[in-house]
Amino acid sequence: MFQPDIDEMRRVFSKFDKNKDGKISKEEYAAAVGVLGSKNTKSDVIKAFQAIDIDGDGFVDFDEFMQAQKSEGGVKTGDIKSAFKVFDLDGNGKITAEELVQVLRQLGERCSLESCRKMVKGVDADGDGMIDIDEFMGLMTRNIKLA
């Protein structure tokens, strides 16, 4: 199990908080969960949101977001593998620069194909031009502290 640092959690929070008002609405939460490829029903998403919304005001602020992360015990290896599957669009067990561009655009990130190729090259330990699950695990845990 891994525990992300505060800066990383702020970056994740800001991705969910589309209108940048410092809180995540139910709609923002549902949209983010949908982009990440969640197979949960609308009811599941609402229940998860309500569990995170500790004060019941209909929004999740950063403190509630952090509390939810702590209560879940950090990032599990299974979570990282699930994230890998989101990026591996064709399901072949490898992430290409093209797949990286597509997913990052869906998440609202601007990234050129050339920049994504550089990112892939930076973690491509076996030199095949793609990121496999082991390389992805290394990338995802680089800036994450062990719990």
Backbone as JSON Lines, residues from 0, in Angstrom:
{"i":0,"aa":"M","n":[0.83,-1.18,0.0],"ca":[0.0,0.0,0.0],"c":[0.88,1.25,0.0]}
{"i":1,"aa":"F","n":[0.43,2.31,-0.71],"ca":[1.22,3.51,-0.85],"c":[0.4,4.72,-0.39]}
{"i":2,"aa":"Q","n":[1.09,5.73,0.16],"ca":[0.41,6.93,0.62],"c":[0.92,8.12,-0.21]}
{"i":3,"aa":"P","n":[0.09,8.7,-1.07],"ca":[0.53,9.82,-1.88],"c":[0.85,11.04,-1.0]}
{"i":4,"aa":"D","n":[1.75,11.9,-1.5],"ca":[2.06,13.11,-0.75],"c":[0.98,14.17,-0.98]}
{"i":5,"aa":"I","n":[1.02,15.21,-0.17],"ca":[-0.03,16.25,-0.19],"c":[-0.07,16.97,-1.53]}
{"i":6,"aa":"D","n":[1.09,17.27,-2.12],"ca":[1.1,17.97,-3.41],"c":[0.41,17.13,-4.48]}
{"i":7,"aa":"E","n":[0.68,15.84,-4.48],"ca":[0.04,14.96,-5.45],"c":[-1.47,14.93,-5.23]}
{"i":8,"aa":"M","n":[-1.9,14.88,-3.99],"ca":[-3.33,14.87,-3.69],"c":[-3.99,16.18,-4.11]}
{"i":9,"aa":"R","n":[-3.29,17.3,-3.95],"ca":[-3.83,18.59,-4.41],"c":[-4.02,18.59,-5.93]}
{"i":10,"aa":"R","n":[-3.07,17.99,-6.65],"ca":[-3.2,17.9,-8.11],"c":[-4.41,17.05,-8.49]}
{"i":11,"aa":"V","n":[-4.59,15.93,-7.82],"ca":[-5.74,15.07,-8.1],"c":[-7.04,15.82,-7.78]}
{"i":12,"aa":"F","n":[-7.07,16.46,-6.61],"ca":[-8.25,17.22,-6.2],"c":[-8.6,18.28,-7.25]}
{"i":13,"aa":"S","n":[-7.58,18.99,-7.74],"ca":[-7.84,20.06,-8.71],"c":[-8.37,19.52,-10.03]}
{"i":14,"aa":"K","n":[-8.0,18.27,-10.37],"ca":[-8.55,17.65,-11.59],"c":[-10.05,17.36,-11.43]}
{"i":15,"aa":"F","n":[-10.46,16.96,-10.23],"ca":[-11.88,16.71,-9.95],"c":[-12.65,18.03,-9.91]}
{"i":16,"aa":"D","n":[-12.03,19.07,-9.35],"ca":[-12.67,20.37,-9.13],"c":[-12.6,21.2,-10.42]}
{"i":17,"aa":"K","n":[-13.44,20.87,-11.39],"ca":[-13.39,21.47,-12.72],"c":[-13.6,22.98,-12.71]}
{"i":18,"aa":"N","n":[-14.5,23.49,-11.87],"ca":[-14.78,24.93,-11.88],"c":[-13.86,25.71,-10.94]}
{"i":19,"aa":"K","n":[-12.94,25.01,-10.29],"ca":[-11.9,25.63,-9.45],"c":[-12.45,26.48,-8.32]}
{"i":20,"aa":"D","n":[-13.56,26.01,-7.7],"ca":[-14.14,26.75,-6.58],"c":[-13.67,26.21,-5.22]}
{"i":21,"aa":"G","n":[-12.74,25.26,-5.25],"ca":[-12.19,24.74,-4.01],"c":[-12.99,23.6,-3.4]}
{"i":22,"aa":"K","n":[-13.96,23.1,-4.14],"ca":[-14.76,21.98,-3.65],"c":[-15.24,21.17,-4.84]}
{"i":23,"aa":"I","n":[-15.53,19.91,-4.57],"ca":[-15.98,19.0,-5.62],"c":[-17.48,18.77,-5.44]}
{"i":24,"aa":"S","n":[-18.24,19.08,-6.48],"ca":[-19.69,18.85,-6.44],"c":[-19.97,17.4,-6.83]}
{"i":25,"aa":"K","n":[-21.21,16.97,-6.62],"ca":[-21.61,15.62,-7.02],"c":[-21.39,15.42,-8.52]}
{"i":26,"aa":"E","n":[-21.7,16.45,-9.3],"ca":[-21.56,16.37,-10.75],"c":[-20.09,16.23,-11.16]}
{"i":27,"aa":"E","n":[-19.22,17.02,-10.51],"ca":[-17.79,16.95,-10.81],"c":[-17.24,15.57,-10.44]}
{"i":28,"aa":"Y","n":[-17.68,15.06,-9.31],"ca":[-17.24,13.75,-8.84],"c":[-17.69,12.66,-9.83]}
{"i":29,"aa":"A","n":[-18.95,12.69,-10.22],"ca":[-19.48,11.69,-11.14],"c":[-18.76,11.76,-12.49]}
{"i":30,"aa":"A","n":[-18.48,12.97,-12.97],"ca":[-17.78,13.12,-14.25],"c":[-16.37,12.55,-14.16]}
{"i":31,"aa":"A","n":[-15.67,12.83,-13.07],"ca":[-14.3,12.34,-12.9],"c":[-14.29,10.82,-12.81]}
{"i":32,"aa":"V","n":[-15.2,10.25,-12.07],"ca":[-15.27,8.8,-11.92],"c":[-15.57,8.16,-13.29]}
{"i":33,"aa":"G","n":[-16.44,8.81,-14.06],"ca":[-16.77,8.3,-15.39],"c":[-15.59,8.32,-16.34]}
{"i":34,"aa":"V","n":[-14.82,9.4,-16.34],"ca":[-13.64,9.51,-17.2],"c":[-12.61,8.45,-16.86]}
{"i":35,"aa":"L","n":[-12.52,8.1,-15.59],"ca":[-11.54,7.1,-15.16],"c":[-11.99,5.67,-15.44]}
{"i":36,"aa":"G","n":[-13.11,5.53,-16.13],"ca":[-13.52,4.2,-16.57],"c":[-14.24,3.38,-15.52]}
{"i":37,"aa":"S","n":[-14.8,4.02,-14.53],"ca":[-15.49,3.28,-13.48],"c":[-16.72,2.58,-14.04]}
{"i":38,"aa":"K","n":[-16.95,1.39,-13.57],"ca":[-18.11,0.6,-13.99],"c":[-19.24,0.68,-12.94]}
{"i":39,"aa":"N","n":[-19.12,1.62,-12.01],"ca":[-20.12,1.76,-10.95],"c":[-21.42,2.34,-11.49]}
{"i":40,"aa":"T","n":[-22.53,1.97,-10.84],"ca":[-23.82,2.52,-11.2],"c":[-23.93,3.95,-10.64]}
{"i":41,"aa":"K","n":[-24.9,4.68,-11.1],"ca":[-25.13,6.04,-10.6],"c":[-25.36,6.01,-9.09]}
{"i":42,"aa":"S","n":[-26.09,5.01,-8.62],"ca":[-26.36,4.86,-7.2],"c":[-25.07,4.63,-6.42]}
{"i":43,"aa":"D","n":[-24.16,3.8,-6.96],"ca":[-22.87,3.55,-6.31],"c":[-22.06,4.84,-6.2]}
{"i":44,"aa":"V","n":[-22.07,5.61,-7.28],"ca":[-21.31,6.87,-7.3],"c":[-21.87,7.84,-6.27]}
{"i":45,"aa":"I","n":[-23.19,7.93,-6.17],"ca":[-23.82,8.83,-5.18],"c":[-23.48,8.39,-3.76]}
{"i":46,"aa":"K","n":[-23.55,7.08,-3.51],"ca":[-23.21,6.57,-2.16],"c":[-21.75,6.86,-1.82]}
{"i":47,"aa":"A","n":[-20.86,6.67,-2.78],"ca":[-19.44,6.94,-2.54],"c":[-19.23,8.42,-2.25]}
{"i":48,"aa":"F","n":[-19.9,9.28,-3.01],"ca":[-19.78,10.72,-2.8],"c":[-20.29,11.1,-1.4]}
{"i":49,"aa":"Q","n":[-21.44,10.56,-1.03],"ca":[-22.01,10.88,0.29],"c":[-21.09,10.41,1.42]}
{"i":50,"aa":"A","n":[-20.4,9.3,1.21],"ca":[-19.47,8.81,2.24],"c":[-18.28,9.75,2.4]}
{"i":51,"aa":"I","n":[-17.86,10.37,1.32],"ca":[-16.73,11.3,1.36],"c":[-17.16,12.66,1.89]}
{"i":52,"aa":"D","n":[-18.39,13.07,1.6],"ca":[-18.93,14.37,2.01],"c":[-19.3,14.31,3.5]}
{"i":53,"aa":"I","n":[-18.29,14.42,4.34],"ca":[-18.44,14.21,5.78],"c":[-19.43,15.17,6.42]}
{"i":54,"aa":"D","n":[-19.37,16.46,6.04],"ca":[-20.25,17.44,6.68],"c":[-21.64,17.52,6.03]}
{"i":55,"aa":"G","n":[-21.86,16.76,4.95],"ca":[-23.18,16.68,4.33],"c":[-23.65,17.93,3.61]}
{"i":56,"aa":"D","n":[-22.71,18.8,3.22],"ca":[-23.11,20.05,2.56],"c":[-23.28,19.91,1.05]}
{"i":57,"aa":"G","n":[-23.09,18.7,0.52],"ca":[-23.26,18.49,-0.92],"c":[-21.99,18.72,-1.71]}
{"i":58,"aa":"F","n":[-20.89,19.0,-1.02],"ca":[-19.61,19.23,-1.67],"c":[-18.51,18.52,-0.88]}
{"i":59,"aa":"V","n":[-17.42,18.18,-1.57],"ca":[-16.26,17.61,-0.9],"c":[-15.14,18.64,-0.98]}
{"i":60,"aa":"D","n":[-14.69,19.12,0.19],"ca":[-13.56,20.05,0.19],"c":[-12.27,19.24,0.3]}
{"i":61,"aa":"F","n":[-11.14,19.92,0.24],"ca":[-9.86,19.22,0.24],"c":[-9.65,18.39,1.51]}
{"i":62,"aa":"D","n":[-10.05,18.91,2.66],"ca":[-9.88,18.16,3.91],"c":[-10.67,16.85,3.88]}
{"i":63,"aa":"E","n":[-11.9,16.91,3.38],"ca":[-12.72,15.69,3.27],"c":[-12.08,14.71,2.27]}
{"i":64,"aa":"F","n":[-11.56,15.26,1.19],"ca":[-10.9,14.46,0.17],"c":[-9.69,13.72,0.77]}
{"i":65,"aa":"M","n":[-8.9,14.44,1.55],"ca":[-7.72,13.84,2.2],"c":[-8.15,12.8,3.23]}
{"i":66,"aa":"Q","n":[-9.2,13.1,3.98],"ca":[-9.69,12.16,4.98],"c":[-10.13,10.86,4.33]}
{"i":67,"aa":"A","n":[-10.8,10.97,3.19],"ca":[-11.24,9.77,2.47],"c":[-10.04,8.96,2.02]}
{"i":68,"aa":"Q","n":[-9.01,9.62,1.56],"ca":[-7.8,8.91,1.12],"c":[-7.15,8.18,2.29]}
{"i":69,"aa":"K","n":[-7.07,8.85,3.43],"ca":[-6.46,8.23,4.61],"c":[-7.28,7.04,5.08]}
{"i":70,"aa":"S","n":[-8.6,7.17,5.06],"ca":[-9.44,6.08,5.56],"c":[-9.39,4.86,4.64]}
{"i":71,"aa":"E","n":[-9.07,5.09,3.37],"ca":[-8.94,3.97,2.45],"c":[-7.56,3.34,2.54]}
{"i":72,"aa":"G","n":[-6.67,3.93,3.35],"ca":[-5.36,3.33,3.56],"c":[-4.36,3.57,2.46]}
{"i":73,"aa":"G","n":[-4.54,4.62,1.67],"ca":[-3.56,4.91,0.62],"c":[-3.92,4.22,-0.68]}
{"i":74,"aa":"V","n":[-2.98,4.24,-1.58],"ca":[-3.19,3.68,-2.9],"c":[-2.75,2.21,-2.88]}
{"i":75,"aa":"K","n":[-3.63,1.36,-3.3],"ca":[-3.34,-0.07,-3.33],"c":[-2.79,-0.46,-4.7]}
{"i":76,"aa":"T","n":[-2.04,-1.52,-4.75],"ca":[-1.49,-2.01,-6.01],"c":[-2.61,-2.23,-7.01]}
{"i":77,"aa":"G","n":[-3.74,-2.73,-6.56],"ca":[-4.89,-2.94,-7.45],"c":[-5.39,-1.65,-8.07]}
{"i":78,"aa":"D","n":[-5.31,-0.55,-7.31],"ca":[-5.72,0.76,-7.83],"c":[-4.8,1.18,-8.97]}
{"i":79,"aa":"I","n":[-3.5,0.93,-8.79],"ca":[-2.54,1.3,-9.83],"c":[-2.77,0.44,-11.07]}
{"i":80,"aa":"K","n":[-3.06,-0.83,-10.87],"ca":[-3.34,-1.71,-12.01],"c":[-4.61,-1.27,-12.73]}
{"i":81,"aa":"S","n":[-5.61,-0.82,-11.98],"ca":[-6.84,-0.31,-12.6],"c":[-6.55,0.95,-13.41]}
{"i":82,"aa":"A","n":[-5.7,1.81,-12.87],"ca":[-5.32,3.03,-13.6],"c":[-4.59,2.66,-14.9]}
{"i":83,"aa":"F","n":[-3.74,1.64,-14.83],"ca":[-3.03,1.18,-16.03],"c":[-4.03,0.79,-17.11]}
{"i":84,"aa":"K","n":[-5.07,0.08,-16.72],"ca":[-6.08,-0.37,-17.68],"c":[-6.79,0.82,-18.34]}
{"i":85,"aa":"V","n":[-6.94,1.92,-17.6],"ca":[-7.56,3.12,-18.17],"c":[-6.71,3.65,-19.32]}
{"i":86,"aa":"F","n":[-5.39,3.64,-19.15],"ca":[-4.47,4.16,-20.16],"c":[-4.24,3.17,-21.3]}
{"i":87,"aa":"D","n":[-4.35,1.89,-21.02],"ca":[-4.13,0.84,-22.02],"c":[-5.42,0.66,-22.83]}
{"i":88,"aa":"L","n":[-5.67,1.58,-23.74],"ca":[-6.95,1.64,-24.45],"c":[-7.25,0.4,-25.28]}
{"i":89,"aa":"D","n":[-6.23,-0.2,-25.88],"ca":[-6.49,-1.37,-26.71],"c":[-6.36,-2.69,-25.95]}
{"i":90,"aa":"G","n":[-6.02,-2.62,-24.66],"ca":[-5.97,-3.8,-23.82],"c":[-4.85,-4.78,-24.13]}
{"i":91,"aa":"N","n":[-3.77,-4.31,-24.77],"ca":[-2.68,-5.21,-25.14],"c":[-1.58,-5.32,-24.09]}
{"i":92,"aa":"G","n":[-1.79,-4.67,-22.93],"ca":[-0.79,-4.76,-21.86],"c":[0.34,-3.76,-21.98]}
{"i":93,"aa":"K","n":[0.22,-2.82,-22.91],"ca":[1.23,-1.79,-23.12],"c":[0.54,-0.44,-23.34]}
{"i":94,"aa":"I","n":[1.16,0.62,-22.84],"ca":[0.65,1.97,-23.07],"c":[1.57,2.66,-24.06]}
{"i":95,"aa":"T","n":[0.99,3.12,-25.16],"ca":[1.76,3.86,-26.16],"c":[1.61,5.36,-25.91]}
{"i":96,"aa":"A","n":[2.46,6.13,-26.56],"ca":[2.38,7.59,-26.45],"c":[1.02,8.08,-26.97]}
{"i":97,"aa":"E","n":[0.52,7.43,-28.01],"ca":[-0.77,7.81,-28.58],"c":[-1.91,7.58,-27.58]}
{"i":98,"aa":"E","n":[-1.87,6.46,-26.88],"ca":[-2.88,6.18,-25.85],"c":[-2.78,7.2,-24.72]}
{"i":99,"aa":"L","n":[-1.56,7.53,-24.34],"ca":[-1.34,8.51,-23.28],"c":[-1.94,9.86,-23.66]}
{"i":100,"aa":"V","n":[-1.73,10.3,-24.9],"ca":[-2.3,11.56,-25.38],"c":[-3.82,11.53,-25.26]}
{"i":101,"aa":"Q","n":[-4.44,10.43,-25.73],"ca":[-5.91,10.33,-25.72],"c":[-6.48,10.43,-24.31]}
{"i":102,"aa":"V","n":[-5.9,9.67,-23.38],"ca":[-6.43,9.66,-22.02],"c":[-6.19,11.0,-21.33]}
{"i":103,"aa":"L","n":[-5.02,11.56,-21.49],"ca":[-4.74,12.85,-20.86],"c":[-5.69,13.93,-21.39]}
{"i":104,"aa":"R","n":[-6.01,13.89,-22.66],"ca":[-6.98,14.86,-23.22],"c":[-8.36,14.66,-22.6]}
{"i":105,"aa":"Q","n":[-8.76,13.41,-22.39],"ca":[-10.04,13.13,-21.74],"c":[-10.06,13.69,-20.33]}
{"i":106,"aa":"L","n":[-8.89,13.71,-19.69],"ca":[-8.78,14.23,-18.32],"c":[-8.57,15.74,-18.29]}
{"i":107,"aa":"G","n":[-8.58,16.38,-19.47],"ca":[-8.44,17.82,-19.53],"c":[-7.0,18.32,-19.57]}
{"i":108,"aa":"E","n":[-6.05,17.43,-19.79],"ca":[-4.64,17.81,-19.86],"c":[-4.25,18.05,-21.31]}
{"i":109,"aa":"R","n":[-3.46,19.07,-21.51],"ca":[-2.92,19.32,-22.85],"c":[-1.52,18.74,-22.9]}
{"i":110,"aa":"C","n":[-1.34,17.82,-23.82],"ca":[-0.05,17.16,-23.95],"c":[0.15,16.79,-25.41]}
{"i":111,"aa":"S","n":[1.24,17.26,-26.01],"ca":[1.51,16.94,-27.4],"c":[1.99,15.49,-27.51]}
{"i":112,"aa":"L","n":[1.89,14.94,-28.7],"ca":[2.36,13.58,-28.93],"c":[3.86,13.51,-28.63]}
{"i":113,"aa":"E","n":[4.6,14.52,-29.03],"ca":[6.04,14.53,-28.78],"c":[6.34,14.52,-27.28]}
{"i":114,"aa":"S","n":[5.6,15.31,-26.5],"ca":[5.79,15.33,-25.04],"c":[5.47,13.97,-24.44]}
{"i":115,"aa":"C","n":[4.41,13.34,-24.92],"ca":[4.04,12.02,-24.41],"c":[5.08,10.98,-24.79]}
{"i":116,"aa":"R","n":[5.65,11.12,-25.98],"ca":[6.73,10.19,-26.37],"c":[7.92,10.33,-25.43]}
{"i":117,"aa":"K","n":[8.22,11.57,-25.03],"ca":[9.31,11.8,-24.08],"c":[8.99,11.19,-22.72]}
{"i":118,"aa":"M","n":[7.72,11.32,-22.29],"ca":[7.31,10.72,-21.01],"c":[7.47,9.2,-21.06]}
{"i":119,"aa":"V","n":[7.01,8.61,-22.16],"ca":[7.11,7.15,-22.31],"c":[8.58,6.74,-22.29]}
{"i":120,"aa":"K","n":[9.4,7.45,-23.04],"ca":[10.83,7.13,-23.1],"c":[11.48,7.24,-21.71]}
{"i":121,"aa":"G","n":[11.01,8.17,-20.91],"ca":[11.56,8.36,-19.57],"c":[11.33,7.2,-18.61]}
{"i":122,"aa":"V","n":[10.31,6.38,-18.88],"ca":[10.02,5.25,-17.99],"c":[10.11,3.89,-18.69]}
{"i":123,"aa":"D","n":[10.42,3.92,-19.98],"ca":[10.49,2.7,-20.78],"c":[11.81,1.96,-20.53]}
{"i":124,"aa":"A","n":[11.83,1.15,-19.49],"ca":[13.06,0.47,-19.07],"c":[13.56,-0.54,-20.1]}
{"i":125,"aa":"D","n":[12.64,-1.21,-20.8],"ca":[13.09,-2.25,-21.74],"c":[13.3,-1.73,-23.17]}
{"i":126,"aa":"G","n":[13.04,-0.43,-23.4],"ca":[13.34,0.19,-24.69],"c":[12.44,-0.2,-25.84]}
{"i":127,"aa":"D","n":[11.23,-0.72,-25.55],"ca":[10.33,-1.12,-26.64],"c":[9.42,0.01,-27.12]}
{"i":128,"aa":"G","n":[9.56,1.21,-26.52],"ca":[8.77,2.35,-26.94],"c":[7.38,2.4,-26.33]}
{"i":129,"aa":"M","n":[7.1,1.51,-25.38],"ca":[5.81,1.46,-24.71],"c":[6.02,1.24,-23.22]}
{"i":130,"aa":"I","n":[4.96,1.49,-22.43],"ca":[5.03,1.29,-20.99],"c":[4.23,0.04,-20.63]}
{"i":131,"aa":"D","n":[4.91,-0.93,-20.0],"ca":[4.2,-2.12,-19.52],"c":[3.8,-1.91,-18.06]}
{"i":132,"aa":"I","n":[3.14,-2.88,-17.47],"ca":[2.6,-2.72,-16.11],"c":[3.72,-2.48,-15.09]}
{"i":133,"aa":"D","n":[4.85,-3.16,-15.24],"ca":[5.94,-2.96,-14.28],"c":[6.52,-1.55,-14.37]}
{"i":134,"aa":"E","n":[6.68,-1.07,-15.58],"ca":[7.19,0.29,-15.77],"c":[6.18,1.31,-15.24]}
{"i":135,"aa":"F","n":[4.89,1.05,-15.45],"ca":[3.84,1.94,-14.96],"c":[3.83,1.98,-13.43]}
{"i":136,"aa":"M","n":[3.98,0.81,-12.81],"ca":[4.03,0.74,-11.34],"c":[5.2,1.57,-10.82]}
{"i":137,"aa":"G","n":[6.33,1.47,-11.47],"ca":[7.5,2.26,-11.08],"c":[7.23,3.75,-11.21]}
{"i":138,"aa":"L","n":[6.6,4.14,-12.3],"ca":[6.25,5.55,-12.52],"c":[5.29,6.05,-11.45]}
{"i":139,"aa":"M","n":[4.26,5.28,-11.17],"ca":[3.22,5.71,-10.24],"c":[3.7,5.75,-8.79]}
{"i":140,"aa":"T","n":[4.69,4.96,-8.46],"ca":[5.14,4.91,-7.07],"c":[6.38,5.77,-6.83]}
{"i":141,"aa":"R","n":[6.92,6.37,-7.86],"ca":[8.11,7.2,-7.71],"c":[7.93,8.33,-6.72]}
{"i":142,"aa":"N","n":[6.81,9.04,-6.83],"ca":[6.56,10.19,-5.97],"c":[5.56,9.88,-4.87]}
{"i":143,"aa":"I","n":[5.32,8.59,-4.64],"ca":[4.36,8.19,-3.62],"c":[5.1,7.49,-2.49]}
{"i":144,"aa":"K","n":[4.81,7.92,-1.29],"ca":[5.48,7.36,-0.12],"c":[4.79,6.08,0.33]}
{"i":145,"aa":"L","n":[5.57,5.14,0.81],"ca":[4.98,3.91,1.34],"c":[4.22,4.2,2.62]}
{"i":146,"aa":"A","n":[3.07,3.59,2.77],"ca":[2.26,3.8,3.97],"c":[2.85,3.06,5.14]}
